[in-house]
Amino acid sequence: MTEMNDLAKRWVEALRSGKYKQGRGVLRTSDNAFCCLGVLADVYNPEYWSSDTEVVSVNFHDNPVGKCEAYIYAGSGSEMIDDALWEEVTAGALHSVDVTDLADANDSGATFEEIVEKHILPMWEGKESNHD
């Protein structure tokens, strides 16, 4: 096991804090519910969120299921995090997962704690992510 970088530690702490209401389909809904990746974006720089919401398409497992109002993360200019942020949070990890694996876990009903235990911590332990 290798030690997590500071950003990864802060992300795990935030996911476990109870501060964030969990949402599905987008990084951050108009009522401030967050995907696990939205929590990462907020931990990285909460100033990067758009001041107004936009109507965006919601996809589950790459299938469009509707639209909702969401805040856009200016760091990436979309409702997804950018590659540079993902590279920063996984710097030093022994293994990495694809961000879509985390989004799918979140949108399929995994709790933040389950995502931490089954997907995030295994990156630092050098194990493959546990897919249920």
NORDA-V620670 format. One record per residue. PHI is phi in whole degrees, -180 to 180 (none if undefined). PSI is psi in degrees with one decimal (NA if undefined). BURIAL is 1 if it has 9 or more other ideal C-beta (glycine too) atoms within 8 Angstrom, else 0. Layout:
PHI,PSI,BURIAL + PHI,PSI,BURIAL
This chain:
none,137.4,0 + -110,157.0,0 + -77,136.7,0 + -66,149.2,1 + -74,168.0,1 + -60,-42.6,0 + -63,-43.5,1 + -63,-40.7,1 + -62,-44.7,1 + -65,-35.6,1 + -65,-48.6,1 + -61,-43.8,1 + -60,-43.4,0 + -65,-41.5,1 + -63,-32.6,1 + -90,-7.2,1 + -73,-23.7,0 + 82,-0.5,0 + -73,-29.6,0 + -104,129.4,1 + -79,133.4,0 + -84,133.5,1 + -123,179.6,1 + -136,150.8,1 + 91,-31.8,1 + -142,166.0,1 + -61,-45.2,1 + -151,119.6,1 + -78,168.7,1 + -64,-21.0,0 + -100,22.7,0 + 63,40.3,0 + -100,136.6,1 + -116,140.6,1 + -73,160.4,1 + -57,-32.4,1 + -76,-28.5,1 + -66,-35.7,1 + -63,-42.8,1 + -58,-47.8,1 + -60,-42.1,1 + -67,-39.1,1 + -65,-41.3,1 + -64,-51.4,1 + -161,97.3,0 + -66,-13.2,0 + -78,-11.8,0 + -82,-7.1,1 + -73,143.9,1 + -63,153.5,1 + -80,-23.2,0 + -120,157.5,0 + -88,161.3,0 + -131,154.3,1 + -81,123.5,0 + -128,158.2,1 + -76,140.2,0 + -107,129.0,1 + -123,137.5,1 + -119,121.6,1 + 53,44.0,0 + 66,14.3,0 + -110,124.9,0 + -65,132.4,0 + -124,-1.2,0 + 150,-160.6,0 + -134,154.6,0 + -152,165.2,1 + -86,131.8,0 + -145,154.9,1 + -80,144.3,1 + -100,137.2,1 + -89,110.9,1 + -65,-21.4,0 + -61,-29.9,1 + -115,-15.2,1 + 74,16.9,0 + -152,-169.7,0 + -90,11.5,0 + -120,157.4,1 + -77,158.7,1 + -93,165.2,1 + -61,-36.4,0 + -63,-40.6,0 + -66,-42.3,1 + -63,-41.5,1 + -63,-37.7,0 + -68,-44.2,1 + -72,-25.9,1 + -98,3.8,1 + -59,125.7,0 + 91,-8.7,0 + -68,147.3,1 + -79,-20.2,0 + -153,148.8,1 + -127,154.1,0 + -112,161.5,1 + -79,143.0,0 + -60,-29.5,1 + -67,-29.2,0 + -63,-40.7,1 + -69,-43.2,1 + -62,-42.9,1 + -63,-42.4,1 + -61,-46.3,1 + -61,-48.2,1 + -74,-16.2,1 + -90,-0.2,0 + 108,1.0,0 + -65,138.2,1 + -74,165.8,0 + -57,-42.0,1 + -64,-40.9,0 + -63,-39.1,1 + -65,-42.3,1 + -59,-51.5,1 + -70,-38.2,0 + -96,-18.3,1 + -126,-45.4,1 + -81,-53.6,1 + -59,-39.1,1 + -59,-25.9,1 + -62,-35.4,1 + -88,-16.4,1 + -94,-3.4,1 + 77,19.1,0 + -104,154.8,0 + -68,147.1,0 + -62,142.6,1 + -84,115.8,0 + -100,122.5,0 + -105,NA,0
